[in-house]
């Protein structure tokens, strides 16, 4: 999912590579500096505008924990209800 992240005056394009009900991981297309513990915004067409806290920033990827308020819980719940599709592994052990 193509998205944007915003931190202070920085804006960068990114791709959501993992999402859960508590947070997400994004892969950045450009250099982006956000310290662990910083408040950040993620904007996506399916989810909307979400605010979260940077949990980690490593190798061009960010881990972001959503702010747990009623708006973010409703947005993530709606996303999982309407847009998210489980990926079933092709190979079985």
Secondary structure, 3 states (H helix, E strand, C coil): CEEEEEECCEEEEEEEEEECCCEEEEEECCCCCCCCCCEEEEEECCCEEEEEEEEEEECCEEEEEECCCHHHHHHHHHHHHHCCCCCCCCCCC
